[in-house]
Amino acid sequence: MPGHVLIAPSILSADFMRLGDAVELVEQAGADLIHVDVMDGHFVPNLTIGPPIVKALKRVAKVPLDVHLMISNAEESVGWYLDAGADMVTVHVEVCNHLHRIVQTIQQAGAQAGVSLNPATPVETLREIIPDLDLVLVMSVNPGFGGQAFIPQSVDKIKAVARMIAETGSPARIAVDGGIDAVTASTVVRAGASMLIAGSAIFSAEDPAAALRSIRTSAETRVM
């Protein structure tokens, strides 16, 4: 498992009128990255933000921007997000016909490349691409909305991805997104995850900074 556990707060659950303040708050609490959910109302049933907001976030964020493209036209529009300053870009296997090409495009721009799997998508779809990836993102809820409950079967899926990474010698880190909080954090880290994306558990908490720190504590005090 590459490195220590990274915590990436998802601004999907933040106050969009005060995104700069939200970023500063979680950075001061120890966030390793800022997770940016881009949704198109087509691939997923929600509409969020586009390149101008990513560009604005880049001006204020002191940690890398982790941009998750939950969109149907990622292959055509990925350049917009790279130009806007994304440090990591994750696309979905379900909608990208030419995964190797888009992964190469992302990496040639100097960013890290990830591929995400929806809950019903088999791990085996990654077999041919996983040696080239920097990140595999396991969705532990169906993407589209924050605040959903963690899907328990995701634990076995994370373990299966970890086995494939070991078998292929891939350098990829495993990220998990959906229902991550101080309870589920230790479970997914034990299964092989080393990057945790949390939205409502942080930004909907009374004390977001304390909530982030509790997720980190849970992740780092896992029983192996």
C-alpha positions as CSV (number, residue, x, y, z in Angstrom):
1,M,0.0,0.0,0.0
2,P,1.7,3.3,-1.1
3,G,2.5,5.7,1.7
4,H,0.4,6.8,4.6
5,V,-3.3,7.3,4.5
6,L,-4.4,10.5,2.7
7,I,-7.6,12.3,3.7
8,A,-9.3,14.2,0.8
9,P,-12.4,16.3,2.0
10,S,-15.0,16.5,-0.8
11,I,-16.3,20.0,-1.3
12,L,-19.5,18.6,-2.7
13,S,-20.8,18.9,0.8
14,A,-19.3,22.3,1.6
15,D,-21.1,25.7,1.5
16,F,-20.6,26.8,-2.1
17,M,-20.9,30.4,-1.1
18,R,-17.8,30.0,1.1
19,L,-15.6,27.5,-0.7
20,G,-12.4,29.4,0.0
21,D,-13.2,29.4,3.7
22,A,-14.1,25.7,3.6
23,V,-10.8,24.8,1.8
24,E,-8.8,26.8,4.3
25,L,-10.5,25.2,7.3
26,V,-9.9,21.6,6.2
27,E,-6.3,22.4,5.1
28,Q,-5.6,23.7,8.6
29,A,-7.1,20.5,10.0
30,G,-4.6,18.4,8.0
31,A,-6.3,17.6,4.7
32,D,-3.9,16.1,2.2
33,L,-5.9,17.0,-0.9
34,I,-9.2,18.7,-1.9
35,H,-11.6,16.4,-3.7
36,V,-13.6,18.1,-6.4
37,D,-16.7,16.3,-7.7
38,V,-17.6,17.2,-11.3
39,M,-21.0,16.0,-12.3
40,D,-22.9,16.5,-15.5
41,G,-26.5,15.6,-14.8
42,H,-26.1,12.8,-17.4
43,F,-23.7,10.1,-16.3
44,V,-24.9,10.8,-12.7
45,P,-28.2,12.4,-11.6
46,N,-26.7,15.7,-10.3
47,L,-25.1,18.8,-11.7
48,T,-22.2,20.4,-9.9
49,I,-19.3,22.5,-11.1
50,G,-17.0,22.9,-14.0
51,P,-13.5,24.2,-14.9
52,P,-14.0,27.9,-13.7
53,I,-14.5,26.7,-10.1
54,V,-11.5,24.3,-10.4
55,K,-9.4,27.2,-11.6
56,A,-10.7,29.4,-8.7
57,L,-10.0,26.7,-6.2
58,K,-6.5,26.3,-7.6
59,R,-5.8,29.9,-6.7
60,V,-6.6,29.4,-3.0
61,A,-5.8,25.8,-2.3
62,K,-2.4,25.0,-0.7
63,V,-2.8,21.2,-1.2
64,P,-3.3,19.4,-4.5
65,L,-6.7,19.3,-6.2
66,D,-8.1,15.8,-6.8
67,V,-10.7,16.2,-9.6
68,H,-13.2,13.4,-10.1
69,L,-14.9,13.5,-13.5
70,M,-18.4,11.9,-13.1
71,I,-19.3,13.0,-16.7
72,S,-20.1,11.3,-20.0
73,N,-17.6,13.3,-22.1
74,A,-14.5,13.0,-20.0
75,E,-12.4,12.0,-23.0
76,E,-13.4,15.3,-24.8
77,S,-13.2,17.6,-21.8
78,V,-10.4,16.3,-19.6
79,G,-8.1,19.0,-21.0
80,W,-10.3,21.7,-19.5
81,Y,-9.7,20.4,-16.0
82,L,-6.0,19.9,-16.6
83,D,-5.7,23.5,-17.8
84,A,-7.7,24.7,-14.8
85,G,-5.0,23.2,-12.5
86,A,-6.1,19.7,-11.5
87,D,-3.3,17.8,-9.9
88,M,-5.1,14.4,-10.1
89,V,-7.9,13.5,-12.4
90,T,-10.1,10.4,-12.0
91,V,-12.3,9.2,-14.8
92,H,-14.9,6.4,-14.9
93,V,-14.3,3.1,-16.6
94,E,-18.1,2.9,-17.4
95,V,-18.0,5.8,-19.9
96,C,-14.4,6.0,-21.2
97,N,-13.9,3.9,-24.4
98,H,-10.2,4.7,-24.6
99,L,-8.9,4.4,-21.1
100,H,-5.2,4.1,-22.0
101,R,-5.4,7.3,-24.1
102,I,-7.1,9.4,-21.5
103,V,-4.7,8.1,-18.8
104,Q,-1.7,9.0,-21.0
105,T,-3.2,12.5,-21.6
106,I,-3.6,13.1,-17.9
107,Q,-0.1,11.9,-17.0
108,Q,1.6,13.7,-19.9
109,A,0.1,16.9,-18.5
110,G,1.9,16.3,-15.3
111,A,-1.1,15.1,-13.3
112,Q,-1.8,11.8,-11.6
113,A,-4.4,9.6,-13.3
114,G,-7.1,7.5,-11.7
115,V,-9.9,5.3,-12.8
116,S,-13.1,4.9,-10.8
117,L,-15.5,1.9,-10.5
118,N,-19.2,2.3,-9.7
119,P,-20.5,-0.2,-7.1
120,A,-21.9,-2.6,-9.7
121,T,-18.8,-2.5,-12.0
122,P,-16.6,-5.6,-11.7
123,V,-13.0,-5.1,-10.7
124,E,-11.8,-7.2,-13.6
125,T,-12.6,-4.2,-16.0
126,L,-9.3,-2.7,-14.7
127,R,-7.1,-5.7,-15.6
128,E,-5.5,-4.1,-18.7
129,I,-5.1,-0.6,-17.4
130,I,-4.2,-1.0,-13.7
131,P,-0.4,-1.2,-14.3
132,D,-0.5,2.3,-15.7
133,L,-2.6,4.0,-13.0
134,D,-1.7,6.2,-10.1
135,L,-5.1,5.7,-8.4
136,V,-8.0,3.3,-8.3
137,L,-11.2,4.9,-6.9
138,V,-13.7,2.5,-5.5
139,M,-17.1,4.0,-5.2
140,S,-18.8,2.8,-2.0
141,V,-22.0,4.5,-2.9
142,N,-23.7,5.1,-6.2
143,P,-22.3,8.5,-7.4
144,G,-24.4,11.5,-7.7
145,F,-25.2,12.7,-4.1
146,G,-23.5,13.2,-0.8
147,G,-24.6,11.7,2.5
148,Q,-25.4,8.2,1.3
149,A,-24.8,5.1,3.4
150,F,-21.7,3.0,2.8
151,I,-22.3,-0.2,0.7
152,P,-20.8,-3.1,2.8
153,Q,-19.9,-5.2,-0.2
154,S,-17.4,-2.4,-1.1
155,V,-15.0,-4.0,1.5
156,D,-14.5,-7.1,-0.6
157,K,-14.2,-5.0,-3.7
158,I,-11.3,-3.0,-2.1
159,K,-9.6,-6.3,-1.2
160,A,-10.0,-7.5,-4.8
161,V,-8.4,-4.3,-6.2
162,A,-5.6,-4.7,-3.7
163,R,-5.0,-8.3,-4.9
164,M,-4.9,-7.1,-8.5
165,I,-2.4,-4.3,-7.7
166,A,-0.2,-6.9,-6.0
167,E,-0.5,-9.3,-8.9
168,T,0.4,-6.7,-11.5
169,G,2.9,-4.7,-9.6
170,S,0.9,-1.6,-10.2
171,P,1.9,1.6,-8.3
172,A,-1.7,2.6,-7.8
173,R,-3.1,3.8,-4.6
174,I,-6.6,2.7,-3.6
175,A,-9.1,5.5,-2.8
176,V,-12.6,5.0,-1.4
177,D,-15.5,7.5,-1.8
178,G,-18.9,7.2,-0.2
179,G,-20.1,6.9,3.3
180,I,-16.6,7.4,4.7
181,D,-16.6,8.6,8.3
182,A,-14.8,7.8,11.6
183,V,-16.5,4.4,11.7
184,T,-15.9,3.1,8.2
185,A,-12.4,4.6,7.8
186,S,-10.7,1.9,9.7
187,T,-12.6,-0.8,7.8
188,V,-11.6,0.3,4.4
189,V,-8.0,0.9,5.3
190,R,-7.8,-2.6,6.7
191,A,-9.1,-3.8,3.3
192,G,-6.3,-2.0,1.5
193,A,-7.4,1.7,0.9
194,S,-4.8,4.4,1.5
195,M,-6.9,7.5,0.4
196,L,-10.2,8.4,2.0
197,I,-12.7,10.8,0.5
198,A,-15.2,12.2,2.9
199,G,-17.8,14.9,2.3
200,S,-20.8,15.1,4.5
201,A,-19.0,13.5,7.4
202,I,-16.7,16.5,7.5
203,F,-18.6,19.5,6.2
204,S,-22.0,18.6,7.7
205,A,-20.4,18.1,11.1
206,E,-20.7,20.7,13.8
207,D,-17.0,20.9,13.9
208,P,-15.6,20.0,10.5
209,A,-12.0,20.1,11.6
210,A,-12.6,17.7,14.5
211,A,-14.5,15.4,12.2
212,L,-11.6,15.3,9.8
213,R,-9.2,14.6,12.6
214,S,-11.4,11.8,13.9
215,I,-11.4,10.1,10.4
216,R,-7.6,10.3,10.4
217,T,-7.4,8.8,13.8
218,S,-9.7,6.0,12.8
219,A,-7.7,5.3,9.7
220,E,-4.3,5.4,11.4
221,T,-5.3,3.3,14.4
222,R,-6.5,0.4,12.3
223,V,-5.9,-3.1,13.5
224,M,-4.0,-5.0,10.8
